[in-house]
Amino acid sequence: MTQKQVQEIFSAVSKKYDFFLNLVTLRKIDQWQRDLLDMLPYEGNRLDVGTGTGEVLLKSQNKGLRVGIDLSLEMLKIARSKCKACKFLVADAENMPFKDRSFSSISLSLVYRHFLNRKAFLKEAKRVLKDNGHMALLDINKFFITPLLIFLMKYPLKPLGLLLFGSDKWAFFIHSLENSLSTEEVKRELEEEGFYVVEVQKRLLGVVYLILAKKA
Protein backbone atom coordinates (compact mmCIF):
# COMPACT_ATOMS: atom_id res chain seq x y z
CA MET A 1 0.00 0.00 0.00
CA THR A 2 1.38 3.40 -1.00
CA GLN A 3 0.46 6.88 0.21
CA LYS A 4 -1.15 7.57 -3.15
CA GLN A 5 -3.38 4.51 -2.77
CA VAL A 6 -4.37 5.55 0.76
CA GLN A 7 -5.17 9.05 -0.51
CA GLU A 8 -7.29 7.65 -3.34
CA ILE A 9 -9.25 5.39 -0.98
CA PHE A 10 -10.11 8.14 1.48
CA SER A 11 -10.99 10.54 -1.32
CA ALA A 12 -13.35 7.96 -2.80
CA VAL A 13 -15.17 7.38 0.52
CA SER A 14 -15.17 11.01 1.69
CA LYS A 15 -18.88 11.73 1.19
CA LYS A 16 -19.94 8.61 3.11
CA TYR A 17 -17.21 8.58 5.76
CA ASP A 18 -19.05 10.42 8.55
CA PHE A 19 -22.11 8.19 8.11
CA PHE A 20 -19.89 5.10 8.19
CA LEU A 21 -18.07 6.18 11.37
CA ASN A 22 -21.32 6.91 13.17
CA LEU A 23 -22.69 3.55 12.13
CA VAL A 24 -19.73 1.34 13.09
CA THR A 25 -19.12 3.17 16.40
CA LEU A 26 -22.80 3.04 17.38
CA ARG A 27 -22.82 6.87 17.22
CA LYS A 28 -20.15 7.07 19.92
CA ILE A 29 -17.44 8.65 17.76
CA ASP A 30 -18.62 12.17 18.61
CA GLN A 31 -18.22 11.61 22.36
CA TRP A 32 -14.89 9.80 21.92
CA GLN A 33 -13.51 12.74 19.96
CA ARG A 34 -14.72 15.17 22.62
CA ASP A 35 -13.02 13.00 25.25
CA LEU A 36 -9.86 13.08 23.14
CA LEU A 37 -9.90 16.87 23.06
CA ASP A 38 -10.60 17.07 26.79
CA MET A 39 -7.24 15.38 27.37
CA LEU A 40 -5.40 18.27 25.72
CA PRO A 41 -4.64 21.75 27.13
CA TYR A 42 -6.75 24.58 25.72
CA GLU A 43 -3.88 27.03 25.24
CA GLY A 44 -1.93 27.39 22.02
CA ASN A 45 -2.11 26.25 18.41
CA ARG A 46 -3.53 22.80 17.66
CA LEU A 47 -2.74 20.44 14.79
CA ASP A 48 -5.15 17.66 13.84
CA VAL A 49 -3.33 15.00 11.81
CA GLY A 50 -5.34 12.97 9.32
CA THR A 51 -8.15 15.41 9.93
CA GLY A 52 -10.47 13.87 7.34
CA THR A 53 -13.78 15.72 7.26
CA GLY A 54 -12.69 18.04 10.07
CA GLU A 55 -14.87 16.73 12.87
CA VAL A 56 -12.18 16.94 15.55
CA LEU A 57 -11.20 20.53 14.82
CA LEU A 58 -14.86 21.50 14.56
CA LYS A 59 -15.26 20.40 18.19
CA SER A 60 -11.96 21.88 19.39
CA GLN A 61 -12.14 24.95 21.62
CA ASN A 62 -8.43 25.67 21.96
CA LYS A 63 -7.50 29.35 22.09
CA GLY A 64 -4.97 29.34 19.26
CA LEU A 65 -4.99 28.32 15.61
CA ARG A 66 -6.82 25.16 14.54
CA VAL A 67 -4.94 23.47 11.70
CA GLY A 68 -5.75 20.18 10.02
CA ILE A 69 -3.74 18.15 7.51
CA ASP A 70 -4.77 15.21 5.37
CA LEU A 71 -3.64 13.45 2.21
CA SER A 72 -7.13 13.68 0.70
CA LEU A 73 -8.28 16.92 -0.92
CA GLU A 74 -11.81 15.55 -1.16
CA MET A 75 -11.92 15.03 2.59
CA LEU A 76 -10.60 18.55 3.14
CA LYS A 77 -13.26 20.07 0.90
CA ILE A 78 -15.86 18.74 3.33
CA ALA A 79 -13.79 19.88 6.32
CA ARG A 80 -13.53 23.43 4.95
CA SER A 81 -17.30 23.61 4.52
CA LYS A 82 -17.77 22.67 8.19
CA CYS A 83 -15.19 24.87 9.89
CA LYS A 84 -14.55 28.23 8.24
CA ALA A 85 -12.30 29.33 11.12
CA CYS A 86 -9.98 26.34 10.72
CA LYS A 87 -7.03 26.04 8.36
CA PHE A 88 -6.77 22.88 6.27
CA LEU A 89 -3.85 21.74 4.14
CA VAL A 90 -3.11 18.76 1.94
CA ALA A 91 0.08 17.49 3.56
CA ASP A 92 2.03 14.37 4.45
CA ALA A 93 2.13 13.68 8.20
CA GLU A 94 5.51 12.02 7.76
CA ASN A 95 6.98 15.20 6.23
CA MET A 96 5.03 18.19 7.56
CA PRO A 97 5.34 21.69 6.07
CA PHE A 98 5.61 23.45 9.44
CA LYS A 99 8.40 25.15 11.35
CA ASP A 100 9.86 23.55 14.46
CA ARG A 101 7.80 23.99 17.64
CA SER A 102 4.74 25.42 15.83
CA PHE A 103 2.03 23.69 17.89
CA SER A 104 1.16 23.23 21.54
CA SER A 105 -0.90 20.11 20.89
CA ILE A 106 -1.58 17.44 18.27
CA SER A 107 -4.67 15.25 17.93
CA LEU A 108 -5.21 12.06 15.92
CA SER A 109 -8.57 10.30 15.59
CA LEU A 110 -8.51 6.81 14.01
CA VAL A 111 -5.34 7.67 12.10
CA TYR A 112 -2.27 6.20 13.80
CA ARG A 113 -2.70 2.63 12.55
CA HIS A 114 -2.86 3.87 8.94
CA PHE A 115 0.63 5.39 8.84
CA LEU A 116 3.03 3.61 6.51
CA ASN A 117 5.97 4.84 8.60
CA ARG A 118 4.92 5.55 12.18
CA LYS A 119 8.50 6.29 13.26
CA ALA A 120 8.75 9.05 10.65
CA PHE A 121 5.46 10.53 11.81
CA LEU A 122 6.51 10.52 15.46
CA LYS A 123 9.78 12.26 14.62
CA GLU A 124 7.83 14.94 12.76
CA ALA A 125 5.26 15.25 15.56
CA LYS A 126 8.02 15.80 18.08
CA ARG A 127 9.66 18.36 15.80
CA VAL A 128 6.54 20.52 15.28
CA LEU A 129 5.44 20.32 18.93
CA LYS A 130 6.55 22.99 21.35
CA ASP A 131 8.63 21.90 24.32
CA ASN A 132 6.35 20.08 26.80
CA GLY A 133 3.67 19.91 24.08
CA HIS A 134 0.99 17.21 24.17
CA MET A 135 -0.32 14.69 21.67
CA ALA A 136 -3.57 12.72 22.05
CA LEU A 137 -4.39 9.60 20.02
CA LEU A 138 -7.73 7.83 19.55
CA ASP A 139 -7.71 4.48 17.76
CA ILE A 140 -8.67 0.80 17.77
CA ASN A 141 -7.00 -1.34 20.42
CA LYS A 142 -5.59 -4.71 19.42
CA PHE A 143 -6.68 -7.30 21.98
CA PHE A 144 -8.81 -10.42 22.26
CA ILE A 145 -11.99 -8.78 20.90
CA THR A 146 -10.28 -7.49 17.72
CA PRO A 147 -10.74 -10.80 15.79
CA LEU A 148 -14.48 -10.52 16.49
CA LEU A 149 -14.57 -7.05 14.93
CA ILE A 150 -12.71 -8.35 11.89
CA PHE A 151 -15.20 -11.25 11.61
CA LEU A 152 -18.13 -8.80 11.76
CA MET A 153 -16.65 -6.69 8.96
CA LYS A 154 -15.82 -9.71 6.82
CA TYR A 155 -19.24 -11.31 7.09
CA PRO A 156 -22.33 -9.67 8.72
CA LEU A 157 -21.30 -6.10 7.78
CA LYS A 158 -19.83 -6.99 4.40
CA PRO A 159 -23.00 -6.32 2.31
CA LEU A 160 -23.26 -2.83 3.80
CA GLY A 161 -19.55 -2.20 3.30
CA LEU A 162 -19.72 -3.25 -0.34
CA LEU A 163 -22.78 -1.06 -0.86
CA LEU A 164 -21.10 1.99 0.66
CA PHE A 165 -17.53 1.64 -0.54
CA GLY A 166 -17.04 -1.27 -2.94
CA SER A 167 -14.93 -4.38 -2.43
CA ASP A 168 -11.40 -2.94 -2.64
CA LYS A 169 -12.06 -0.08 -0.24
CA TRP A 170 -13.93 -2.29 2.23
CA ALA A 171 -11.00 -4.70 2.15
CA PHE A 172 -8.71 -1.78 3.02
CA PHE A 173 -10.69 -1.01 6.19
CA ILE A 174 -10.65 -4.67 7.21
CA HIS A 175 -6.90 -4.76 6.67
CA SER A 176 -6.50 -1.61 8.76
CA LEU A 177 -8.23 -3.38 11.66
CA GLU A 178 -5.84 -6.28 11.25
CA ASN A 179 -3.01 -3.74 11.58
CA SER A 180 -4.34 -2.36 14.87
CA LEU A 181 -1.84 -1.92 17.71
CA SER A 182 -2.26 -2.69 21.39
CA THR A 183 -1.93 0.14 23.90
CA GLU A 184 1.34 -1.43 25.03
CA GLU A 185 2.73 -1.34 21.48
CA VAL A 186 1.67 2.29 20.99
CA LYS A 187 3.17 3.27 24.33
CA ARG A 188 6.47 1.61 23.42
CA GLU A 189 6.62 3.36 20.03
CA LEU A 190 5.89 6.73 21.62
CA GLU A 191 8.54 6.31 24.29
CA GLU A 192 11.13 5.17 21.75
CA GLU A 193 10.69 8.48 19.89
CA GLY A 194 10.93 10.78 22.89
CA PHE A 195 7.39 10.98 24.24
CA TYR A 196 6.22 10.31 27.78
CA VAL A 197 2.83 8.60 28.10
CA VAL A 198 0.76 10.53 30.62
CA GLU A 199 -2.56 8.73 30.47
CA VAL A 200 -4.29 5.76 28.84
CA GLN A 201 -8.08 5.45 28.69
CA LYS A 202 -10.25 2.80 27.05
CA ARG A 203 -13.79 2.83 25.69
CA LEU A 204 -16.33 0.24 24.53
CA LEU A 205 -15.01 -2.62 26.68
CA GLY A 206 -11.46 -1.83 25.63
CA VAL A 207 -12.07 -1.82 21.87
CA VAL A 208 -10.99 1.84 21.61
CA TYR A 209 -8.05 3.55 23.32
CA LEU A 210 -7.28 7.17 24.08
CA ILE A 211 -3.64 7.93 24.86
CA LEU A 212 -2.19 11.23 26.02
CA ALA A 213 1.55 11.69 25.49
CA LYS A 214 3.88 14.57 26.28
CA LYS A 215 7.01 15.62 24.44
CA ALA A 216 9.84 14.63 26.75
HELIX and SHEET records of a PDB file:
HELIX    1   1 GLN A    3  ALA A   12  1                                  10    
HELIX    2   2 SER A   14  VAL A   24  1                                  11    
HELIX    3   3 ILE A   29  ASP A   38  1                                  10    
HELIX    4   4 GLU A   55  LYS A   59  1                                   5    
HELIX    5   5 LEU A   73  LYS A   82  1                                  10    
HELIX    6   6 TYR A  112  HIS A  114  5                                   3    
HELIX    7   7 ARG A  118  VAL A  128  1                                  11    
HELIX    8   8 THR A  146  LYS A  154  1                                   9    
HELIX    9   9 LYS A  158  PHE A  165  1                                   8    
HELIX   10  10 SER A  167  GLU A  178  1                                  12    
HELIX   11  11 THR A  183  GLU A  192  1                                  10    
SHEET    1   A 7 LYS A  87  VAL A  90  0                                        
SHEET    2   A 7 ARG A  66  ASP A  70  1                                        
SHEET    3   A 7 ARG A  46  VAL A  49  1                                        
SHEET    4   A 7 PHE A 103  SER A 109  1                                        
SHEET    5   A 7 LEU A 129  ILE A 140  1                                        
SHEET    6   A 7 VAL A 208  LYS A 215 -1                                        
SHEET    7   A 7 PHE A 195  ARG A 203 -1                                        
END                                                                             
